[in-house]
Amino acid sequence: MALKAQYEFLFAGRDEGSFLENYAYEVNEHRGGAGHVFVCLEIQNNPSEAEAMGEAVFSALKTTFFAETEPGAESEGYLRFENSLKAINRAISDFRKGKLNKHIGTVHAIVAAVEGSSLYLSQCGDSEAYLIRKRFVSIVSEGLYDPSQKDGDLFMSIANGDLEPGDFVLFCTTRLLRYVTKVDLSRIVLPSSVQRTLSDLRDQLSGEILGRIGFIGVGISLLTERKSLQEEDSEAFQDFGNDEKTSVVASFGPLMQKAKKYHHIMMERVRGAKIFEKDGMISHFADSIQYRLTREKGVTKDKILALFIVVILLLSAGIWFVRNGQMKNAELLSYDQKLQTASQMISDAESQVQSDKKAAGAILQTAEDRAKEVLNSGQYRDKAREILTKISSARDDMDNIKHVTAIVAADLSSQGVSSAIGMVPGKDRYFVFDAQKLYQVMLDKVQAPISFEQNESIISGIYFDEKDEPAFFSKSGKLYELKDGSIRQMTTQEGEFRKGVQVTDWGSRLYILDPAGNQLWRYPYVKSKDSFGAAEGYKTDGTMTNAVAFSIDSSIFVLNNDGVLERYYGGAKQPLPIDKAPFTPMTKPTKIYTDSEMNQVYVLDGSRVFVYTKDPKTQGLIYNSQIVVDGLSDIRDISLDKSTGKLYLLGAQKMYTVTL
């Protein structure tokens, strides 16, 4: 007695992020009959390797079970399946050896083979296999798995038995009887229609399960021999021997019956196609043609042949339609699986970020690439967007992004300020400047402005501790000081200062950052002359052509326009390792702020402030957090009041404070 196995896949429930996949492979002629192998698999908590593990398990099963060996005793199929399990265990062991913690995730799987009338299967985790025979449901996978074998072989024992026509075998990644009773399951099963059975099962479970379950349904029936299509075509045409109407019509009747039979053959080849169902399009079309030909006059052999070609074309079109639909369904399943994997990767990254942030970032990037691939395909767009939002949120959490609301400390617009440029903290006040004027801010009061020299544009300022007064640098390279309430230009031995983009001081020296000249100029202050000496080039190696700002704490930290931070000491560029670097890159950095008394380095980037901690062991930086000021998109300058722990922010027309 030869049996035939028809199978279908099903995924039911809502996404919970695990890797879920079904595999099947069949060989038409193997050991004198057809052979099938199946894997119904779920892998939890290992998104980066789950897909590769699934492929390895399936490959080991089908390669070993269908290996060309000499036929042996009656147990030969059992021995080949046993060897297949050993190959699967070796493949899984290879993945475990590649992990430092030996963790490969939690595996729930059924592996099975159907050969002739024999069924072989094994199981691990919570997966189960059910045999439904004559409305009686049996769990045929009980006792095959030992959960205490945490680091040992997953598949240890084999269940086997004979199948009968009318049997229905159901493989499931979880314990199905939690959600449906045996009685209900037996009522649902229709061995002659695997697809309908799984569809009804999904409807039964729709309101019950919270996770996602994978199923493989296998219907067992008698294998009936059938002539080939070529043989049937030959028979259909054998009576086309003359042009007489009665002979032609008499021959075309059987031909239409053959066409009607084709759709049943195609039904088996391409399952689930309504176009080929009983009383479907092809059957009705064939009946219609036969009806017209038996009643119309002047029907010739040529017309009959032409109509038959139309039937064949319709069959071909139907096959293409169904196959295209199957390819589309496979594509949709692939996209759905990518989103499931991407969702699980988020959890995996979150658990790994403390030990290896770089690896966590790589996992999130892979998840983002998969979600974007699905989004760009036009399928599951809402779900893909949801995953991308979760990835963005996960990055924010891992980067320790803190959203804060700033408090207005002073309203500069009360003195006509429309576009402030920078601020300089003094001993009891702040000095705020725009391109033409200087404003002193005491508490929340803004004093009347003091004008700089006409036709000069101020771009930077410092509090020069050596003279205990603020100084301001212009675009043309002039330096001004506020002395006794008046603006006075300062001089240098060379007559003019070098042009640059920022000025600061360290001890009795003044430093000017000059990206155009690829140099950091240093001017010594000569107290006896109340002026500065000649410029000295500080930098001896490296490049500063992309620098936008710098700050000094004995080392000199340089900020480039792409957000890259560099450190110089003694004029030479030094290594600056950055641990736990943020995922989100800087887009338009403008200021960097630190000093020798601070353990932090603050970098201003638009409405965000990146905070780094100095690492005395490596002389590098450790990324700490990001401060995002909600509702404030244009921050011009930053300063820290170490006595109060408040961060001062300068907007175009207001000063703000944020408590850290």
JOHU-V355273 format. One record per helix or strand of 3 or more residues. SS is the DSSP state (~ for helix, > for strand). FROM is the first residue (numbers start at 1). LEN is the number of residues. If there is no record, write none. Layout:
# JOHU-V355273
ss->SS from->FROM len->LEN
ss->SS from->FROM len->LEN
This chain:
# JOHU-V355273
ss->> from->3 len->11
ss->> from->19 len->12
ss->> from->33 len->12
ss->~ from->50 len->16
ss->~ from->76 len->22
ss->> from->106 len->10
ss->> from->118 len->7
ss->> from->128 len->6
ss->> from->136 len->4
ss->> from->159 len->4
ss->> from->168 len->5
ss->~ from->176 len->3
ss->~ from->182 len->7
ss->~ from->194 len->12
ss->> from->212 len->11
ss->~ from->229 len->9
ss->~ from->245 len->25
ss->~ from->274 len->3
ss->~ from->281 len->13
ss->~ from->301 len->52
ss->~ from->357 len->21
ss->~ from->381 len->18
ss->> from->401 len->4
ss->> from->407 len->5
ss->~ from->412 len->4
ss->> from->422 len->4
ss->> from->430 len->4
ss->> from->437 len->6
ss->> from->458 len->7
ss->> from->469 len->6
ss->> from->479 len->5
ss->> from->486 len->5
ss->> from->502 len->5
ss->> from->509 len->6
ss->> from->519 len->8
ss->~ from->527 len->3
ss->> from->547 len->6
ss->> from->556 len->5
ss->> from->565 len->5
ss->> from->572 len->3
ss->> from->589 len->5
ss->> from->600 len->6
ss->> from->608 len->8
ss->> from->620 len->10
ss->> from->637 len->5
ss->> from->646 len->5
ss->> from->654 len->6
